[in-house]
């Protein structure tokens, strides 16, 4: 699952003691395990190898340049949703022919940037966008390829409403009932070839059946179009594979592939995958220091120096992240993550931050060993949509990012300063 483990009562990232890193970097800090990151990528590549897919890591999940360079070195392409993410992909050495560009609101400047880079394809989200890209290609004397994002209207139990994207009533893509007419109309375009179909039904998808349902519907649409002479040669099945947060709720890459590969093995399609969370989630932790503890009515609070601006997922999605002290001592090795088991002396607390919002918390009603001012705590499974969604709210400089490889580590994004907060305003 990951390379964060407790040895003799201390938390290690691969072969490096976490508190040794924090002594030099301070808190809050994101710490990533390169080995975990690369292992999750390799497992995905191996599981889907019979399809020979183009794997386009989703930059939105964790876009640090060091992370992207490590994945590019393994042959990963990239899924981008903005001009900024395209810039990151190229700065990290990404091959433009392994880049797909999604997003419902691509601006003309972003479209031109993608054409300049000569990316693999655009994931098309609407009729208006399709014809705008075709128009810009014509003005530029260029051609491009597109894949229509089709909403197959499939259900996915357990996916948060804010990240469920495969239903008809969503801002993303085109519902499947209109897709055939879209392809017929697009056939008259002169500069943008709509030869692909894109699916992305949400994240995290905690079971394989929604993918089976969505792909089955997509293949049916392809067969319908093929009978009319409209050939779709590329299927981008998107991302959304779940990651381990608690319990055993996340299927493995092999579990997803076991259900998906048989559907596509003999179709002769170019297959694209867009994993993000399943690659980066368990490759990162957020380390914070306890500043105070206090009692509020019947509630006991642990106040940490990390806040919702550092990790917004608990507030935004009611998400669970396992939390445990960095140095609990040998007798306090953590229970299985997500387990309800607790040891004598554990205290029921809310772990909160210093931001002036009642919603500023990292965990609620969590049983933890007694904590005191100065103790370090680790928030696990924070590599995906952690730093990527962080902000400077309350004028709080963003955290440092560290990449560990065995017994070596380096800062891959320095901690912001107060001057960084105002640099763009001077």
C-alpha positions as CSV (number, residue, x, y, z in Angstrom):
1,X,0.0,0.0,0.0
2,X,2.7,2.5,1.0
3,X,6.2,2.9,2.4
4,X,5.3,4.7,5.6
5,X,5.8,2.5,8.6
6,X,6.5,2.6,12.4
7,X,9.8,1.2,13.5
8,X,10.7,1.1,17.2
9,X,7.9,3.6,17.9
10,X,8.9,6.1,15.2
11,X,7.3,6.9,11.9
12,X,9.6,6.4,8.8
13,X,9.1,7.4,5.2
14,X,10.9,4.6,3.4
15,X,14.3,4.6,5.2
16,X,14.1,8.1,6.7
17,X,12.7,9.0,10.1
18,X,10.0,11.6,9.6
19,X,10.9,13.6,12.7
20,X,14.5,14.0,11.2
21,X,12.9,15.6,8.1
22,X,10.7,17.9,10.2
23,X,13.6,19.1,12.3
24,X,15.0,20.7,9.2
25,X,11.8,21.7,7.3
26,X,9.4,22.6,10.0
27,X,5.6,22.1,9.9
28,X,3.2,21.8,8.2
29,X,4.9,19.7,5.6
30,X,3.9,17.2,2.9
31,X,6.2,14.2,2.7
32,X,6.0,12.0,-0.4
33,X,7.5,8.5,-0.9
34,X,8.9,8.1,-4.3
35,X,8.9,4.3,-4.1
36,X,5.2,4.3,-3.2
37,X,4.4,6.6,-6.1
38,X,6.3,4.5,-8.6
39,X,5.0,1.2,-7.3
40,X,1.4,2.3,-7.7
41,X,2.1,3.5,-11.3
42,X,3.8,0.2,-12.1
43,X,1.0,-1.9,-10.7
44,X,-1.5,0.0,-12.9
45,X,0.7,-0.4,-16.0
46,X,1.2,-4.1,-15.3
47,X,-2.5,-4.8,-14.6
48,X,-3.7,-3.2,-17.8
49,X,-0.7,-4.3,-19.9
50,X,-2.9,-6.6,-22.2
51,X,-4.5,-3.4,-23.5
52,X,-1.2,-1.6,-24.1
53,X,-2.8,1.7,-22.7
54,X,-1.5,5.2,-22.7
55,X,-1.4,6.0,-19.0
56,X,-2.0,9.7,-18.5
57,X,-1.5,10.6,-14.8
58,X,-4.0,13.2,-13.6
59,X,-1.9,16.2,-12.7
60,X,-4.8,17.7,-10.7
61,X,-4.3,15.1,-8.0
62,X,-0.7,16.1,-7.1
63,X,1.2,18.3,-9.6
64,X,4.6,18.9,-8.0
65,X,7.3,19.0,-10.7
66,X,9.4,16.3,-8.9
67,X,6.4,14.0,-8.8
68,X,5.7,14.6,-12.5
69,X,9.3,14.1,-13.5
70,X,9.4,10.8,-11.6
71,X,6.3,9.5,-13.4
72,X,7.5,10.8,-16.8
73,X,10.6,8.8,-16.2
74,X,8.5,5.7,-16.0
75,X,6.8,6.6,-19.3
76,X,3.7,8.2,-18.0
77,X,1.7,10.7,-20.0
78,X,-0.5,13.3,-18.4
79,X,-4.1,14.3,-18.1
80,X,-4.4,18.1,-17.9
81,X,-7.4,20.4,-17.3
82,X,-5.8,23.9,-17.7
83,X,-3.1,25.8,-19.4
84,X,-1.2,25.8,-16.2
85,X,-1.3,22.0,-15.9
86,X,-0.2,21.8,-19.5
87,X,2.7,24.1,-18.6
88,X,3.6,21.9,-15.7
89,X,3.5,18.7,-17.8
90,X,5.9,20.2,-20.4
91,X,8.2,21.6,-17.7
92,X,8.4,18.2,-16.2
93,X,9.6,16.7,-19.6
94,X,6.2,15.2,-20.5
95,X,5.9,14.0,-24.1
96,X,3.2,16.1,-25.7
97,X,1.9,13.0,-27.6
98,X,1.1,11.6,-24.2
99,X,-1.0,14.6,-23.0
100,X,-4.8,14.7,-23.1
101,X,-6.6,18.0,-22.3
102,X,-10.0,17.9,-20.5
103,X,-12.1,20.6,-18.9
104,X,-15.4,22.3,-19.6
105,X,-14.1,25.8,-20.0
106,X,-11.0,25.7,-22.2
107,X,-10.2,29.3,-23.2
108,X,-8.9,30.3,-26.6
109,X,-5.5,30.9,-25.2
110,X,-5.4,27.5,-23.6
111,X,-6.5,25.8,-26.9
112,X,-3.7,27.7,-28.7
113,X,-1.2,26.6,-26.1
114,X,-2.2,23.0,-26.6
115,X,-2.1,23.3,-30.4
116,X,1.4,24.8,-30.1
117,X,2.5,21.8,-28.0
118,X,0.9,19.4,-30.4
119,X,-0.8,17.3,-27.7
120,X,-2.3,13.9,-28.3
121,X,-6.0,14.9,-28.1
122,X,-8.6,17.2,-26.6
123,X,-11.4,15.7,-24.5
124,X,-14.4,17.5,-25.8
125,X,-17.0,18.7,-23.3
126,X,-19.7,20.4,-25.4
127,X,-20.8,21.3,-29.0
128,X,-19.8,24.9,-28.5
129,X,-16.3,23.8,-27.5
130,X,-15.9,21.4,-30.4
131,X,-16.7,24.0,-33.0
132,X,-14.6,26.6,-31.3
133,X,-11.5,24.3,-31.4
134,X,-12.3,23.4,-35.1
135,X,-12.5,27.2,-35.8
136,X,-9.2,27.9,-34.1
137,X,-7.5,25.0,-35.9
138,X,-8.7,26.5,-39.2
139,X,-7.3,29.9,-38.4
140,X,-4.0,28.4,-37.4
141,X,-3.8,26.0,-40.4
142,X,-3.6,23.0,-38.0
143,X,-5.5,19.8,-37.4
144,X,-6.3,18.1,-34.1
145,X,-7.9,15.1,-32.6
146,X,-10.7,15.0,-30.1
147,X,-12.5,12.5,-27.9
148,X,-16.1,13.3,-26.9
149,X,-16.7,13.1,-23.1
150,X,-19.9,11.0,-22.8
151,X,-21.8,10.8,-19.6
152,X,-23.1,7.2,-19.5
153,X,-25.6,7.9,-16.7
154,X,-24.3,5.2,-14.4
155,X,-24.6,5.0,-10.6
156,X,-21.7,4.8,-8.2
157,X,-22.5,4.1,-4.5
158,X,-20.1,5.8,-2.1
159,X,-18.8,8.6,-4.3
160,X,-19.3,12.0,-2.9
161,X,-21.9,14.1,-4.7
162,X,-19.3,16.8,-5.4
163,X,-17.1,14.4,-7.3
164,X,-19.7,12.3,-9.1
165,X,-19.5,13.2,-12.7
166,X,-21.0,10.4,-14.8
167,X,-24.7,11.3,-14.4
168,X,-26.8,13.2,-17.0
169,X,-27.2,16.2,-14.7
170,X,-23.6,17.4,-14.6
171,X,-21.7,20.2,-16.2
172,X,-19.3,17.7,-17.7
173,X,-19.5,16.2,-21.2
174,X,-22.6,15.2,-23.2
175,X,-25.2,12.8,-22.0
176,X,-25.2,9.5,-23.9
177,X,-28.7,10.1,-25.4
178,X,-27.2,13.1,-27.4
179,X,-23.8,11.6,-28.2
180,X,-24.7,9.8,-31.5
181,X,-26.1,13.0,-33.0
182,X,-23.0,14.9,-31.8
183,X,-20.7,12.5,-33.6
184,X,-22.8,12.7,-36.8
185,X,-22.7,16.5,-36.8
186,X,-19.0,16.5,-36.0
187,X,-18.2,14.4,-39.1
188,X,-18.5,17.6,-41.2
189,X,-15.8,19.4,-39.3
190,X,-12.7,20.2,-41.4
191,X,-10.0,20.5,-38.9
192,X,-10.9,18.6,-35.7
193,X,-11.4,14.9,-36.0
194,X,-13.7,13.4,-33.3
195,X,-12.4,9.9,-33.4
196,X,-12.3,9.2,-29.7
197,X,-14.7,8.6,-26.8
198,X,-13.9,9.8,-23.3
199,X,-15.5,8.5,-20.0
200,X,-14.9,9.9,-16.5
201,X,-17.6,8.9,-14.1
202,X,-16.3,10.4,-10.9
203,X,-13.8,9.8,-8.1
204,X,-13.2,7.8,-6.1
205,X,-15.1,4.9,-7.6
206,X,-14.9,2.2,-5.0
207,X,-16.2,-0.8,-7.0
208,X,-15.6,-2.1,-10.5
209,X,-19.2,-2.4,-11.7
210,X,-19.7,1.2,-12.6
211,X,-16.7,0.9,-15.0
212,X,-18.2,-2.2,-16.5
213,X,-21.6,-0.5,-16.9
214,X,-20.1,2.7,-18.4
215,X,-17.7,0.9,-20.8
216,X,-20.5,-1.5,-22.0
217,X,-22.7,1.5,-22.8
218,X,-19.8,3.2,-24.6
219,X,-19.1,0.1,-26.7
220,X,-22.7,-0.1,-27.7
221,X,-22.6,3.5,-28.9
222,X,-19.4,2.8,-30.8
223,X,-21.1,-0.1,-32.5
224,X,-24.1,2.0,-33.4
225,X,-21.9,4.6,-35.0
226,X,-19.7,2.0,-36.8
227,X,-22.9,0.8,-38.6
228,X,-23.2,4.3,-40.0
229,X,-19.6,4.5,-41.0
230,X,-18.4,6.6,-38.1
231,X,-15.3,5.0,-36.7
232,X,-14.2,5.6,-33.1
233,X,-10.6,4.3,-32.7
234,X,-9.8,5.6,-29.2
235,X,-11.5,5.0,-25.8
236,X,-10.3,7.0,-22.9
237,X,-11.9,5.3,-19.8
238,X,-10.8,8.2,-17.5
239,X,-9.7,7.7,-13.9
240,X,-11.4,7.7,-10.6
241,X,-9.8,4.5,-9.3
242,X,-10.1,4.5,-5.5
243,X,-7.3,4.7,-3.0
244,X,-6.9,3.4,0.5
245,X,-8.2,5.8,3.2
246,X,-9.7,3.4,5.7
247,X,-10.7,-0.2,6.1
248,X,-10.3,-2.2,2.9
249,X,-12.6,-0.1,0.7
250,X,-10.2,0.3,-2.3
251,X,-10.0,-2.3,-5.1
252,X,-6.5,-2.8,-6.4
253,X,-5.4,-1.9,-10.0
254,X,-5.6,-5.7,-10.7
255,X,-9.2,-5.8,-9.4
256,X,-10.2,-3.0,-11.8
257,X,-8.3,-4.6,-14.7
258,X,-9.8,-8.0,-14.1
259,X,-13.2,-6.6,-14.9
260,X,-12.2,-4.0,-17.6
261,X,-9.6,-5.8,-19.7
262,X,-11.9,-8.6,-21.0
263,X,-14.4,-6.0,-22.3
264,X,-11.7,-4.3,-24.4
265,X,-9.0,-6.9,-25.2
266,X,-10.3,-7.8,-28.6
267,X,-11.8,-4.4,-29.7
268,X,-8.7,-3.1,-31.4
269,X,-9.0,0.3,-29.7
270,X,-6.3,2.6,-28.5
271,X,-7.0,2.8,-24.7
272,X,-6.2,5.7,-22.5
273,X,-6.3,5.7,-18.7
274,X,-6.2,8.7,-16.4
275,X,-5.3,7.5,-12.9
276,X,-4.5,10.2,-10.3
277,X,-5.7,9.5,-6.8
278,X,-4.8,5.8,-7.0
279,X,-1.2,6.7,-7.9
280,X,-0.5,9.6,-5.5
281,X,-2.9,9.3,-2.5
282,X,-1.0,6.8,-0.4
283,X,2.4,8.2,-1.5
284,X,2.0,11.3,0.7
285,X,1.4,12.3,4.3
286,X,0.9,15.7,5.9
287,X,2.9,16.3,9.1
288,X,1.6,18.9,11.6
289,X,2.6,20.0,15.1
290,X,0.3,20.2,18.0
291,X,0.1,23.8,19.2
292,X,-2.5,23.5,22.0
293,X,-5.1,21.2,23.5
294,X,-8.3,22.5,25.1
295,X,-11.7,21.5,26.4
296,X,-14.9,23.0,25.0
297,X,-18.0,21.8,26.7
298,X,-18.0,18.0,26.3
299,X,-15.5,18.3,23.4
300,X,-11.8,17.9,23.7
301,X,-9.8,19.6,20.9
302,X,-6.3,19.1,19.6
303,X,-5.2,22.3,17.8
304,X,-2.6,21.7,15.1
305,X,-0.6,24.0,12.9
306,X,-2.1,22.5,9.8
307,X,-5.5,23.7,8.8
308,X,-8.2,23.5,6.1
309,X,-6.1,25.7,3.9
310,X,-3.5,22.9,4.0
311,X,-5.9,20.0,3.6
312,X,-9.4,20.9,2.7
313,X,-10.8,17.4,2.0
314,X,-12.3,16.7,5.4
315,X,-14.2,20.0,5.3
316,X,-15.1,19.8,1.6
317,X,-16.0,16.1,1.2
318,X,-16.4,14.9,4.8
319,X,-13.3,12.8,4.0
320,X,-11.6,10.4,6.4
321,X,-7.8,10.6,6.9
322,X,-6.1,8.3,9.3
323,X,-4.1,10.3,11.9
324,X,-1.5,9.1,14.4
325,X,1.4,10.6,16.3
326,X,4.8,10.6,14.5
327,X,6.5,9.3,17.6
328,X,4.0,7.4,19.7
329,X,6.5,5.1,21.4
330,X,6.9,1.4,20.9
331,X,3.9,0.5,23.0
332,X,1.6,2.6,20.8
333,X,2.0,1.2,17.4
334,X,-1.1,2.3,15.5
335,X,-4.0,0.1,14.9
336,X,-4.9,-1.0,11.4
337,X,-5.8,2.2,9.6
338,X,-9.5,2.8,9.8
339,X,-9.9,0.2,12.6
340,X,-12.3,1.0,15.5
341,X,-9.8,-0.7,17.9
342,X,-8.2,1.6,20.5
343,X,-5.9,1.1,23.3
344,X,-6.4,2.0,27.0
345,X,-5.8,5.7,27.5
346,X,-6.8,6.8,24.0
347,X,-8.8,10.0,24.1
348,X,-11.7,11.0,21.9
349,X,-10.8,14.3,20.2
350,X,-11.4,16.7,17.3
351,X,-8.2,17.5,15.5
352,X,-8.6,21.1,14.3
353,X,-6.6,23.9,12.8
354,X,-6.1,27.6,13.5
355,X,-8.2,29.0,10.6
356,X,-11.2,31.1,11.7
357,X,-13.9,28.7,10.4
358,X,-15.9,26.1,12.3
359,X,-15.3,23.8,9.4
360,X,-11.6,23.9,9.9
361,X,-10.8,20.4,11.1
362,X,-8.7,17.4,10.1
363,X,-10.7,14.8,12.0
364,X,-13.7,14.6,14.3
365,X,-14.5,12.3,17.2
366,X,-11.2,10.4,16.7
367,X,-9.6,8.2,19.4
368,X,-5.9,9.1,19.7
369,X,-3.2,8.6,22.3
370,X,-2.8,11.6,24.6
371,X,-1.2,14.5,22.8
372,X,0.5,17.6,24.1
373,X,1.9,20.8,22.8
374,X,4.9,20.1,20.4
375,X,3.9,16.6,19.4
376,X,4.0,15.7,15.8
377,X,1.0,14.1,14.1
378,X,0.9,12.5,10.6
379,X,-2.2,12.7,8.4
380,X,-2.1,9.7,6.1
381,X,-3.3,9.2,2.5
382,X,-2.8,12.9,1.8
383,X,-0.9,12.7,-1.4
384,X,-3.9,13.2,-3.7
385,X,-5.8,16.5,-3.6
386,X,-3.9,17.6,-0.5
387,X,-1.3,20.2,-1.4
388,X,-3.0,20.5,-4.9
389,X,-6.1,22.0,-3.3
390,X,-4.3,24.1,-0.6
391,X,-4.6,27.8,-0.4
392,X,-3.3,30.9,1.3
393,X,-6.6,31.5,3.2
394,X,-6.1,33.6,6.4
395,X,-2.8,34.7,4.8
396,X,-1.2,31.4,5.7
397,X,1.9,30.6,3.6
398,X,1.5,27.2,2.0
399,X,3.4,24.1,3.3
400,X,6.7,22.7,2.2
401,X,6.8,19.6,0.1
402,X,9.5,16.9,0.5
403,X,10.3,13.8,-1.6
404,X,11.9,10.8,0.0
405,X,13.8,8.1,-1.8
406,X,15.2,5.5,0.6
407,X,17.4,7.2,3.1
408,X,17.7,10.4,1.0
409,X,15.2,13.2,0.9
410,X,15.0,16.7,-0.5
411,X,12.7,19.7,-0.4
412,X,10.8,19.8,-3.7
413,X,8.8,22.9,-2.9
414,X,10.1,25.3,-0.3
415,X,7.7,26.6,2.4
416,X,6.2,29.9,1.3
417,X,7.1,33.1,3.1
418,X,5.1,36.2,4.0
419,X,6.7,37.9,1.1
420,X,5.3,35.2,-1.2
421,X,1.8,36.1,0.0
422,X,2.1,39.6,-1.4
423,X,4.6,39.1,-4.3
424,X,1.9,39.4,-7.0
425,X,0.5,42.5,-5.5
426,X,3.7,44.6,-5.5
